[in-house]
Amino acid sequence: MATVNDNYLKLKAGYLFPEIARRVNAFIEANPEAQVIRLGIGDVTEPLPQACRDAMIKAVEDMGDRSSFKGYGPEQGYAWLREKIAAHDFQARGCDIDASEIFISDGSKCDCGNILDIFGDDNIIAVTDPVYPVYVDTNVMAGHTGDINEKGEYEGLVYLPVTAENNFTAEIPTQKVDLIYLCFPNNPTGATATKEHLKAWVDYARANGSIIFFDAAYEAFITDPSLPHSIYEIEGAKECAIEFRSFSKNAGFTGTRCALTVVPKNLIGKSKDGSNVELWKLWNRRQSTKFNGVSYIVQRGAEAVYSEEGQAQTKALISFYLENAKIIREKLTEAGLAVYGGENAPYVWVKTSAGLTSWDFFDKLLQTCNVVGTPGSGFGAAGEGYFRISAFNSRDNVNEAMRRILDKFK
Ligand code: PLP
């Protein structure tokens, strides 16, 4: 009989979101009249910008005409999209990133996992705690960890706690790690990183020959002009960092699917025989072999983000969600809760009240306010005692959820 990848059996059985769904469904069954408001998930709610829709409709028309029809596109993505990204997202911010270093994909989630294909199995890997679970689970699947322990941590991974005590920025490790996942603005804590903090990581990575995986899926939410949007704004980062970006949260592409990964040309890893290998070449080979590119129509939609109208419309989308986050922050503070994040990020990270565990707080909010959030402990052991509220929702839902919380908690 065919054998399976036993590493999958080590995975903590899809615990967080199925458990949320189970509790919400049980509650609704028992209370069919309740109007439950879900502020738990990180999916966008507002429609695609007009500029993106117009560009995609035009692209569909292109596909209907022999002279403009497109078959397989370049695996790396069309040059017209990569050049706009390089110019707007990187060069305009002083980052020396060339279009040839950008790879278009159908999502940052896939890229964060797929990138492990080009790295060896013997790297020491560090993640923050709490963390976007994809970084951990993809390493488990790849066999980079041992079993999970009673604390919910996988043997072999280095966990870097982020809590209010360290302002939600991990301490630079004292031991040597080879691969480090950083995510700013952060999911789930909503924390941001200053240039100084990122510089400390870049200095560490260069001193130790480590590679930083920098997930900037939420960079568009940065409004504080002093904060870096890209790790390449830090000198030396091209020698030690791969950056992931996505159109999911800035332009509402969660269901449309388009993202990008930057692999600088001078980024080096070591082969088993000790020779230097350019990571760009390996990623290019990986993508050309296992990926056939993002659809022409979707890439035209993503390109429209960089038009004048696209820029205005995506800015308006971000401002809308940030205003939601501001309302959540203000109302929860008024309700006596300690809140973090939500200023340059769509997530508000809440300290649970009266020493409740994350799941106790979840139940309390569901039962007394009919509001759903995400228990912080689901993102890692150090998330215990915290709770994530997402600003991705309609204004009416946010206002109503906050009214109920104020009513019950104040
Ligand atoms: N990275 C982080 C930190 C996320 O929170 C998410 C989605 O929630 C993603 C990546 C996934 O992005 P995409 O929709 O491009 O796969």
Boltz pocket constraint, residues with backbone or C-beta under 6 A from the ligand:
constraints:
  - pocket:
      binder: B
      contacts: [[A, 42], [A, 106], [A, 107], [A, 108], [A, 109], [A, 110], [A, 132], [A, 183], [A, 185], [A, 187], [A, 215], [A, 217], [A, 245], [A, 246], [A, 247], [A, 248], [A, 253], [A, 254], [A, 258], [A, 259]]
      max_distance: 6.0
